[in-house]
Amino acid sequence: MNLRKILKTATIAGLACGILAMAAGDAEAQKRIRWKMGSTYPGSLTQLGTLAKRVDAQIDLVSGGNIQIKFFEPGALVPALEVFDAVAQGSVDTAFSTPGYWAGKVPALQLFAAVPFGPNAGEYLAWFYFGGGKEIFDDIYHKNGIHSVMCAIIAPEASGWFRKEIKTAEDLKGLKMRFFGLGAKVMEKMGVSTQLLAGGDIYPALELGTIDATEFSMPAIDLKLGFHQVAKHYYFPGWHQQSTLFDLMINKAKWDALDKTQQAQIEAVCGDNIRYGFAEGEAIQFGALKELKAKGVNIHTWPKEILDQLEAAWQEVAKEQSADPDFKRAWDSLQAFRKDYVAWKEVGYLK
């Protein structure tokens, strides 16, 4: 073969390699994910917002830039409490929230957010991942066009801010209170008029007297929202939310279009977010309590008689909610797991 033929062959081979490389590059570019993430919490809000923004940062690192999930503040894409429908319809790719916000659409999802007189974080996660919870969770969300990945858990919450001290259950009657999830239905049994407000709407409502009291989260988060400026009586324990789960909702068609590596990367980031958020939440509460006390907040513990009445009301609510088939199968699953878990809890943990 003479030199001209060698050069011609090399040129053709080079062009072919170039075309293949370009094709491979185009295919790789097509696989890159560029999603928008809605949120029900502002990005500056301790844990609830910062953990959502952490997903944004970590998925970019873990995937080497292959997956970008850009955080948007509440209302930037759709209103905070409309992200469920937006994700289901595909107008928003994904959203960070808690399943308990969708009680009006899917009652059973409340059991995957927080359960009155329910499990602590370890027991809750054990049921979810190894006790049958996740299978029910996936089935419920998939029926609504969403695949959701559990993405955070936080420590016990406080159970409310009140302008006046609550000495008996009678003092609750007639109050207007912002309350979340299944706990709201319990409070209604106690004679409280409840409404669900997004985090950013609570302080103005409390300040203007639209509501008389509120619960939202734990001390470090409540401190950030400034409730202590308009209400000085702060109650514990958070009987309604001993632990709270948060999830990353993803349009199901878009989730299904990911390859297995991409799905695993999102799951890994959310799994790490659970670890990070729980540890952080446990570490920042005592400092917040100290600061709240210095600001004149009165820390109260519910008397046993009121807690007993609240728990009795919860049993009524659980029975009523079980008229929904999905709620019933999730509730039955959780109850069965907790009954078995007692054998370990009683011997494995200090009383």
N, C-alpha and C positions, 0 to 999 in steps of 0.2 A: 504494500500500500504506500503510495507516494505521500509527500508532505501535505499536498492540497487536500487529498482525500481524508487524511488524518485530521486536519483542521476542520474540515466540513463535518466529519462524524462527531468530533468533539463539540462543535458548535450546536449541532442538533441535540446531542445528549445534554448539553448545558441548558438549552432552551426547555427541553422536556423536564429537566430537574426544576428549573425555575417555575414552570407552569404548575408542576406538582406541589412545589413549596407554596406558591400563591394559593392554590386550591386548599391546601392544608391550613394555610393562614386564614382563609375565608371561613373554612369550617370551624376553626377554633374561635374566630370572632363571633360566629353565629351562636356558639355555645355560651358566650359570656352573658352573664345575667346583670341587668341594670334595672333594679326595681325601686319603686317608691313605697315607703312605709308610713302609713298613717299612725296616729297614736291617740289614745284617750287621755294622755297625761303630758303636760308641758315638759320639754327636755331639761329644764332647770330644776324640776322637782326631785328632791332626794329620793333615790332608789326607783320610784315608779317611773320617772322620766329618764333618769340617768342610766338605768339598766337597759332601757330601750335604745338609747344612744350608744351604749356599749356594744349592743348587737351590731349596729352600723359599723363601728370601728373594728370589731374583732373578726367579723366575717370577711372583711376586706383583707386582713392580715392572714387569716387561716387559708383563704382560697388563693392567695397570691394575686389578688385583684381580679380574679375570674368572676367573683360574685360581689356586687355592690348593692347594698340595701340602704338607700338614703332615707334618713329620718326626716319627717316633716312634722312641724308643730300641730297641735289640735286645731282644726278649722282651716288649715292651709290647703288640704285636699278636699276634705268633707268635714262637717261638724263632728265633734268628738264621739258622740253617741250614735253616729251613723256609719261607723267603719265596718260593722258586720255586714250590712247590705252591700256596701261598696266593694268589699273583698269578694263576697259571694258572686256579685255580678261581674267582677273583673275590672271595674273602673279604677280600683286601687289594687295594687299587686299584693300587698301584705299590710298587716297592722298589728301593733303591740297593744294588748289590753288584758282584761281579765274576763273569763267566761261568765262571771256573775252579772255582767252588765246586760246580758241578752235574755234575761228572765222572761220578758214579754214576748219574745219570739220562740225561745226554746227553754222551757222551765228546767229541764234536766241539767243544763249546763251550769246551773247554780251550784250543783254538788261538786263541780270541778273548779270552784273558786274558793269557797270558804263554807264551812259547815258549823252551825251553832252547836256549842258543846262538843265540837268535833276533835279530830286528831291533831296532834302536834306535827311539826314538819316531817320528822322521820317516819312516823306511822302513815301520814298522808301519802308521801312519796312511795312508800312500800306498797300501799294498796294500788296506787296509780300504775306503777311499773310492773308489779309482780302479783297483784291480787285481782286482776281483771278490769281495773278501771280504764286503762288506756284503750282496750278493745272497744269498750262502750263509748268512750270519748271520741274515738276515730269514727265509729259508725254514725254517731249523732252529727258530727260536723260534716262528714262526707255527704250525708243526705241533704245538707244545706249548701253544697258546692264549695266547701272549705276544707282544706287540710290544715290542722293546727298542731304546732309543736310546743309542748310545755317549755317555758323559757325563763321562769323566775319563781322563787318562793320567798316570802318574807316572814319575819318573826311575828309573834302575837301583837294584835292591835290593842289600842285603848277602846273603851266602849262608849265614849261620848263626852262632849263638852256641854255644860249646862250653865245657864245664867244664875240659877238658884240651886241650892243644895237639895238633893233628892233623899229624903229620909225614909219614905215608905213608897210602896207601889202606887198608892193613891196620888202621889205627887207627879206621877208620869201622865196621868190621864188629862187629855185635852192639849198636850204639848204638840207643837208642830216641829218635826225633826227631820233633817236629812239623814237617811239611813240606806244602807246598801244590802242587796241580796236577800237571802233567806232571813237574815236578822230583822229586816224591815217588817216582814210578815209577823214575826214574833212580837215586835213592838206594837204593831197594830192590835194584836190580841190584848195588849196591856193598856189600850186606850189612847195610844199615840197616833197622830196623823203623820204619816211619813211620805217623803218624796225623794226621788233619786236626782241628785244634781252632780254634774261633772265637777272635778276638783276646783277649777278656777271660778266657778259660780257660787261656791259655798260661802266664802267670807262676806261678799256683798249682801247675800241673803240674810246672814246672821247679823250683820251690822245694821241693816235696815229693819230688822224685826220680821221679815218674811217668814223666817223660821225661828224657833225659840232655842233650839239645840241642834247639835250635829255630831255625828261620828264621821271619821274619814280614815285615819290610819294610825300609825304608831307615833310615839313622842317626837322623834327626829323629823318626821314628815309634817306632823301637825304644827310643830314649832315653826317650820319654814312657811307655812300658810298663815300664821299669825292669829289663830283662833283665840289665843290667850288674851288678845287685846280687847275682846268683846264678851268673853265668857271665862269665868275664873274657877269653875268646878269641873274637875277632870276625873273621869271614872275608869276603874280597872276591876277585874281583868276584862279583856275583850272576849267575853263569852261567845260572841257571834263569829269571831275570827281568830282562832288560836293559831292558825297559819293561813296564808292566802297565796293562791297560785295565779300566775300570769302566763299568757300564751302569745305566740306569734302566729296569727292567722294568715294563711296563704291561700290565694285562689287555687282551687284544686286542680284545674286544668294546667295552670302554670307549674304547680308542684309536680304533677305527673310528667311534665315535659322535661324536667331536670334529669340528668343522669345520676347514677347511684352515688358517685363521688360527691356531686354537688349536694344531694340530699343529706349525705352523711356529714358534710361540712356544716350545714345549717344546724343539724341535730347536735353536733359536737359543740358548736358555739352556744347554743341554748342550754345544753347540759352544763357547760362551764359557767354560764350566767346564773344557773340555779345555785351552784356552789358559791360563787362570788357574792351574789345578793343575800343569801342566807347568812353567811359569815359577816358581811358588812352590817347587815341589819342588827345582828346581835351585839356588834361592837359599838354602835353609836347611840344606843338608847339611854344608857345611864347618864351620859353627858348632857343629853337633851332634857332629861328629867331634872337634873341639877339646875340647868338654866331656867326651866319653866318655874321651878320653885322660887328661884331668885327674882322672878318677874311677878311674884305674888299669886301664882296658881295654887289652888288647894287640891292635893292629890287624895282621892277617895277610893276605898275598896267597897264594892257592893256587899251589903249584909247577906248572910246565907238565906234568909227568908225571901229576899227579892230574887236572888239567883235561882232558888227552888221554883218560884213562880214563873220565871223566864224559861226554865228548862221544861216545865210542864206545858207551857204555851208552845214551845218548840215541838214537842211530841205531837200536839194537835196539828201544827202546821205540816209536819212531815207526813202525817196520815192524809191530810187533805191534798197535798201536792202529789201524793202517790197515785192519784186518779189519772195522772199522765203516765202512760206506759213506760216511756223512756226514763222518767224520773224514778219510777218504781224499781226498774231493773238496776239502775245505778245505786239507788238507796239500799236495796236489798243486798247488792254486792258489797257495798261499803260496810253495812251492818254485820254481815257474815264474817268479813275479814276482821273487823274490830273485835268481834266475839272471840275469834281464834287468837287474835293478837294479845288478848288479856293474859293468856298463859305465859307469854314471854315478858310482857310489861311488868307483871307482878313479881317475877323473880329476877329480872334483869336490871331493873332500875331502882334507885333509892327512892323511898317514899318521901 
